[in-house]
Amino acid sequence: MMSCLSVRFSLECKGILRSFPNYALRNISPKKPWNGTVYSTSKFVLSDKQQNQQQLAKPKLAERLVDGCPKPMQPYLRLMRIDRPIGTWLLFWPCSWSVALAAAPGCLPDFGMLSLMLAGSFVMRGAGCTINDMWDQKIDRKVERTKNRPLASNQITPFNALIFLGAQLSVGLAILLQLNWYTILLGASSLGLVISYPLMKRITYWPQFILGLTFNWGALVGYSAVQGHCDWSICLPLYAAGVAWTLVYDTIYAHQVEFHLTYEFIICGLKEDLKSRINMTMLS
């Protein structure tokens, strides 16, 4: 079959050369020697770098929702990181795991309780981000990645941020009061970790460990909200696994920003601040 096709193709080529000999030779012979320039096969082909830049530039759904809100509200929504909702899910998942473990064998978890946990995760994650930005606003102004945050760029005053934090904590308390007293005390005890985490970046090279203790507190709260107490043989292994999980993913994130952060601080003449004021696991 292939030989028949080759013969037919050869005969057709000979016919073209007989009919248009000058045209064929003119197009085959090069007009000038190749100068080494490589041309793209299509002007619509984008490099990997260009494709990544376009993907990063394209606003996501949460960002579009924030951009669509009234202008006075937008700095407060960005202070809560509503445009970056992944933190809410990272806070909610340990809660959902413990609520599921506390359910009766063969039964689905309580969806009403899961809704309360999701609402609490949303509010307290926003409160944690507000506390973080209040502590770090002076440093954020010197870093390219964070200089446009609402407090660092003076879109919100520290006093207004403090009032807004009080409102978020009040909503969080209202959600917490829907649970039993054991869980109320257990949930309120996590506030010390929420407030102290931003300071850990100035004290220890293991702030991700403190973040893990904070973000996975829901592994204790969710179980006690259903059962009225903590079964430590169940809750502690789940809590420890969650802390290890947070330590891994947040250290990976820290490595992703390490080069840019180091470069910016060296350019600003603040290399010592990088070591003395912003400690990370990946710098140890």
N, C-alpha and C positions, 0 to 999 in steps of 0.2 A: 504494500500500500504506500509506504513512504517513498519507495523508488519511483512509483508512478507520479506521485505529487512532485518529486524533485524534477523529473523530466518535463512535466507540464510547466512548472515554474521557470525552468531554463528556457523552454521554447517561447514563453511569453516575454521573457526579458530580451531575448534575441529579436523578437518582433518589435519591441519598443525601440531598441537601438537602431534597427533598420529604418523605422519611421521618423525618429527624431534624433539623429546622430549628434548634431551640434549641441542640442539642448542637454542631452544626457552627459556629454563630456564636460560641458560648461559647469554643470552642477556637481560633478564628481571631483573635478580638479579644485583644490583650495585656492582662494583668492589671495590669502596671505598666510604665513606660517603662524602656528599656534603660539600665543604669548604666555601661556600658563594660566590664563584666567579660567576659573570654573564658574559656569553659569548654572543657575537653578533650572530644573526641568519645568517648573511652573512658578509663575509669580504668586500663586496662591499658597504655595508650600511654606509653612512657618517652621522655624527652628523650635527645638524643645524649650529653649529659654523664653522665646516669644510666646509660646503656648502657655507656659507657666505664668508669665506675667499677665496674660489676658485672663486666665482663670482667677488669679489673685485680685485683679482689678474688678472683676464682675461682682457686684454686691450680692450677698446672700439674702435669704428671705428675712431673717431677723434684722439685718442692717436696713433693708428696705422698709420694714415696719417702723423702725426708729426714725428713719429719715422722713417718713410720712406723718409723724406726730407733730404737734405744734412746736415751734422753735423754742419757746421757753422751757418745754419739758425735755427736750433732747439731751442737754447736758446731764440731767439727773438720771435719765434712762441709761446713758453711757457710763455714768458713775456706777450703776448697778451691773454693768456689763450685759444688759439685755441683748445687745447686738452680738454677743458671743455666748450663746446659751450652753455651751458644752460643760461649763462649770456647774450649772444646775443639775445636769444629768449625772455628773460625777459625784455630786453630793446625794442625789436621790437613790442611785443604784444600791448602795449599802443598806439604806432604809428598806427598800423593796425586798432585798434578799432576806433580811431578818423578819419582815412581816410575813413573807412566804414560809419561812422556817417555823414561825409561830402558829401557822394555820393548822387546823386539825388534819390528821392523816387522811388522804384521799380527797381533801377539799381545796378549793381555790382560795387564794388569799383574799382578805376583806378589801374590796375595791374602795369603800369609803375611807378606810384607813390609809390606803395607798394615795388617795387624793389629798388627804391631809398632809401626808409626808411630802408629796410633790409641792404643795403650796408652801410648806415650811422650808423646803430646800430652796425654792425660788427666792423667798424673802431673805433667808439667812445668808444665802450666797451673795445677794446684793449688799447686805449689811457688812459682810466680810470684805468685799471689794471696796466699800466706802471706807472702812477702817484702814485697810491697806494703803489706799491713796492718801488718806490724811497723814499717815506716818511718813510716806515716801514722797510727798509732793515736791520737796526740794531736790531730791535725787532725780525724780522723773523729769524735771525741767532740763537736765543735762544729758538725757539719753534720747536718741532719735526715735526709738521705738515707743517711748512713753511720753514724750514732751507734749503731745496733743490731748492727753487725758484732761478731763474737765477741771480738776483742781490745779494741775500743773500749768495749764494754759489760762488760768484765771477766769474761766467761764463760770465757776462757782466759787464763792468765798468760803473760807474755812468755817465760819459761823453758820452759813446756810447748810454746809455739808453736815455739820454737827446736828442741826435741827432735823435734817433729812434722815440722818442715822437714827435719831430718837424715834422718828415716825416708823422706820422699818422695824426697829426692835419692838415697838409697841404692837405692830401687826404680827410679828413673830410670837410675842407673848400671848396674843389673843388666840393664835392657832394652838400653841402649846397648852393653853388652859382647857382645850377640848379633850385632853387626855387625862389619865389617872394621876394621882398625886405622886406616885413613885416615878412616873415618867416625867412629870413636870420638874421635879428636883433633879433628875438625871439630865434632862435637856438643858436646864438653866446652868448646870455645872460646866457645860461646854463653852460658856461665854468667855471664860478665862483663856482657853486655847485660841478662840477666835481673835481676841484682842492682842494676845502675846505673839501670835505667829509672825506678823511683820517685823517685830523686834528681833526675832531669832536670826534673821539675815545679818544682823549686826553682831551677834554673839557667837553663833556656832556655824560650822560648815555643813550642818545637817538640818537646814530648815525644811527640807522635803519630808523629813521624819515627823516634825511637828505638824506639817500640813497633813500628813497621813493620819495622825492622831485626831486632828480636827475634822477632816472630811469624812472619816469613817465612824464618827460618833453615832451616826444613825444606825449602825449595826447593833448598838445597844438599845437605842431609843425605840426602834421599830418593834423589837421583840417584846420589850416591857410594855409598850402601848397595847399590845394584843393580850399578853398573858398577865400583866399586872406586876411582873417581877422579871428579873434576868436569870435565866439558867446559864450559869457561867461556863458550864461544859460545852454549851452550844455557842454562846455569844462571844466568848474570848477567842476561840480559834477563828471565827468569822472576822472579828475585829483585827486580829493580828494579820490575817491574810489580806484584808483590805489595806492595812498600813503598808505592807510589803508591796502591794500592787501600786499604791500611790507613789511610793518611793521610786519605783521603776519608771512609771510614765512621766513623773515630773522631772526626774533626772534626765531622761531623754529630751524633754522639752528644754531643760536648762542647757544641754549640750548644743541644741539647735540655735540658741541665741548667744552662745558663748563668744563666738568670733566677733559678731557685730557689737556686742557689749564691750568687749576688750578693746576693739578698735576705736570706738567712740570715746572711751575714757582716756585712752592714750592720746588721741588727738586733742582732747580738751585739757591735757596736762593733769589728769586726775587718776593716774595709774595706781597711786597709793590708796585712793578711795575705793577702787575696785576690790582691793584685798582687805581693807580694814573696815569697810562699811557695807559691802554687798557680798556676803559669803554664800556659796553654793556647794552642794556636794561635789560637783564636777571640778571645783577649784581646789579641793583638798588633796 
